[in-house]
Amino acid sequence: MTERKPASESVDSFVERQIREGQERGAFDGLRGAGKPLPGIDRGGDDEMWWVRRKLSDEQLLALPPALKARYERDQALLAIQAATTETAVRAIVADVNTKILRINMTAHTGPPTDTMPLDPERTVARWRADPSTREVTVTATTPPPTPLSRRERLRRRLRRGSGGAQGRLG
């Protein structure tokens, strides 16, 4: 465990001393990639987040806004349903994706609103049974897609919620 910073020493000098002592002990010897430039550093250009995008790609992580994540989860479930071999498997996939979609829909978040509806288990199973050769499942929206709000309507809604604007400051 590292020692506590003495009150008489500045943070910068304390950190520098810790690094220097670590170098003297050889704590930084033999590190992977030592003495080599960071891979991809020359491809960064104007993108300050190039390394984050690279890390997400290398780790195969998915970073999507909740609205898009709900759609992605639904699409992945539909692909899994096409490959399912039993009705029980189809129902399990539908139950799992519906839980994920409902959790996303019930959570307050920033970004575009979530308009992804849960799958209807009976309709999904019926479609799965209808054509066993292709196992295609199509989603029918139970509500029409939302129309983009005007700037005035977005401001009006923000003011009603009290999340900024004059009403939030005055009230």
C-alpha positions as CSV (number, residue, x, y, z in Angstrom):
1,M,0.0,0.0,0.0
2,T,1.3,3.5,-0.8
3,E,2.0,5.9,2.0
4,R,-0.2,8.9,2.7
5,K,0.8,12.2,1.3
6,P,2.5,14.3,3.9
7,A,0.7,17.6,4.6
8,S,3.9,19.6,4.0
9,E,4.4,18.1,0.5
10,S,2.5,19.2,-2.6
11,V,0.6,16.7,-4.6
12,D,2.8,17.1,-7.7
13,S,6.0,16.5,-5.8
14,F,4.5,13.6,-3.9
15,V,3.4,11.9,-7.2
16,E,6.7,12.6,-8.8
17,R,8.5,11.1,-5.9
18,Q,6.3,8.0,-6.0
19,I,7.1,7.6,-9.8
20,R,10.8,8.1,-9.2
21,E,10.9,5.5,-6.4
22,G,8.9,3.0,-8.6
23,Q,11.4,3.5,-11.4
24,E,14.3,2.9,-9.0
25,R,12.6,-0.3,-7.8
26,G,12.1,-1.5,-11.4
27,A,8.3,-1.5,-11.1
28,F,8.0,-0.2,-14.7
29,D,10.5,-2.6,-16.2
30,G,9.2,-5.2,-18.7
31,L,5.8,-3.6,-19.3
32,R,4.1,-4.7,-22.5
33,G,4.6,-2.1,-25.3
34,A,7.4,-0.2,-23.3
35,G,9.3,2.2,-25.6
36,K,6.8,1.8,-28.4
37,P,4.4,4.5,-29.6
38,L,0.7,3.9,-28.9
39,P,-0.9,2.0,-31.7
40,G,-3.1,4.2,-33.9
41,I,-1.9,7.5,-32.3
42,D,-1.1,8.9,-35.7
43,R,-4.6,8.0,-37.1
44,G,-6.3,10.2,-34.4
45,G,-6.5,13.3,-36.5
46,D,-9.1,15.7,-35.1
47,D,-10.9,13.0,-33.2
48,E,-10.0,13.3,-29.6
49,M,-11.9,10.1,-28.7
50,W,-10.1,7.8,-31.2
51,W,-8.7,5.7,-28.4
52,V,-12.1,5.2,-26.8
53,R,-13.5,4.0,-30.1
54,R,-10.5,1.7,-30.5
55,K,-11.0,0.3,-27.0
56,L,-14.7,-0.3,-27.6
57,S,-13.9,-2.0,-30.8
58,D,-11.1,-4.2,-29.4
59,E,-13.2,-5.2,-26.4
60,Q,-16.3,-5.7,-28.7
61,L,-18.3,-3.4,-26.4
62,L,-21.5,-1.7,-27.5
63,A,-22.0,1.9,-26.4
64,L,-25.4,3.0,-27.7
65,P,-28.0,5.5,-26.5
66,P,-30.8,3.7,-24.8
67,A,-33.3,4.1,-27.6
68,L,-30.9,2.5,-30.1
69,K,-29.9,-0.1,-27.6
70,A,-33.5,-1.2,-27.3
71,R,-33.8,-1.5,-31.1
72,Y,-30.5,-3.4,-31.2
73,E,-31.7,-5.8,-28.5
74,R,-34.9,-6.4,-30.4
75,D,-33.1,-7.0,-33.7
76,Q,-30.7,-9.5,-32.1
77,A,-33.6,-11.3,-30.5
78,L,-35.4,-11.6,-33.9
79,L,-32.2,-13.2,-35.4
80,A,-32.1,-15.6,-32.4
81,I,-35.8,-16.4,-32.9
82,Q,-35.1,-17.3,-36.6
83,A,-32.5,-19.8,-35.5
84,A,-34.6,-21.2,-32.6
85,T,-35.6,-24.8,-32.9
86,T,-38.3,-25.0,-30.2
87,E,-41.3,-23.0,-29.2
88,T,-39.9,-22.9,-25.6
89,A,-36.7,-21.3,-26.9
90,V,-38.7,-18.7,-28.8
91,R,-40.8,-17.9,-25.8
92,A,-37.6,-17.6,-23.6
93,I,-36.0,-15.2,-26.2
94,V,-39.1,-13.1,-26.3
95,A,-39.4,-12.9,-22.5
96,D,-35.7,-11.9,-22.2
97,V,-35.8,-9.2,-24.8
98,N,-39.1,-7.9,-23.5
99,T,-37.6,-7.5,-20.1
100,K,-34.6,-5.6,-21.5
101,I,-36.9,-3.3,-23.6
102,L,-39.2,-2.6,-20.7
103,R,-36.2,-1.8,-18.5
104,I,-34.9,0.7,-21.0
105,N,-38.3,2.2,-21.6
106,M,-38.9,2.7,-17.9
107,T,-35.6,4.4,-17.2
108,A,-35.2,8.1,-17.5
109,H,-32.3,9.0,-19.8
110,T,-31.1,11.6,-22.1
111,G,-31.1,11.3,-25.9
112,P,-33.9,10.3,-28.3
113,P,-37.0,8.8,-26.7
114,T,-37.4,5.1,-26.8
115,D,-40.2,4.0,-29.0
116,T,-39.4,0.3,-29.2
117,M,-42.3,-1.8,-28.1
118,P,-42.0,-5.3,-26.5
119,L,-42.7,-8.2,-28.8
120,D,-46.1,-9.9,-28.5
121,P,-45.2,-13.5,-27.5
122,E,-48.3,-15.1,-29.1
123,R,-47.9,-13.3,-32.4
124,T,-44.2,-13.9,-32.5
125,V,-44.7,-17.7,-31.8
126,A,-47.4,-17.8,-34.5
127,R,-45.1,-16.2,-37.1
128,W,-42.4,-18.6,-36.1
129,R,-44.7,-21.6,-36.5
130,A,-46.1,-20.3,-39.8
131,D,-43.0,-20.8,-41.9
132,P,-40.6,-23.3,-40.4
133,S,-38.3,-23.2,-43.5
134,T,-37.2,-19.6,-43.2
135,R,-38.3,-18.8,-39.7
136,E,-38.6,-15.1,-40.6
137,V,-40.1,-12.9,-37.9
138,T,-41.2,-9.4,-38.8
139,V,-42.1,-6.8,-36.3
140,T,-45.3,-4.8,-36.7
141,A,-45.4,-1.6,-34.8
142,T,-48.4,-1.2,-32.5
143,T,-47.9,2.5,-32.5
144,P,-46.8,4.7,-35.4
145,P,-43.2,6.0,-35.1
146,P,-43.0,9.4,-33.4
147,T,-42.8,12.5,-35.5
148,P,-39.9,14.8,-34.8
149,L,-40.9,17.6,-32.5
150,S,-40.4,21.2,-33.5
151,R,-37.9,23.3,-31.5
152,R,-40.8,25.2,-29.9
153,E,-42.5,22.0,-28.8
154,R,-39.3,20.6,-27.3
155,L,-38.8,23.8,-25.4
156,R,-42.4,23.8,-24.2
157,R,-42.0,20.2,-22.9
158,R,-38.7,21.1,-21.1
159,L,-40.4,24.0,-19.4
160,R,-43.3,21.8,-18.3
161,R,-40.9,19.3,-16.8
162,G,-39.0,22.1,-15.0
163,S,-35.6,21.0,-16.4
164,G,-34.3,24.4,-17.3
165,G,-35.6,27.5,-19.0
166,A,-37.3,30.5,-17.3
167,Q,-40.0,28.5,-15.5
168,G,-37.4,26.2,-13.8
169,R,-35.4,29.2,-12.6
170,L,-38.4,31.3,-11.4
171,G,-40.5,28.5,-9.8
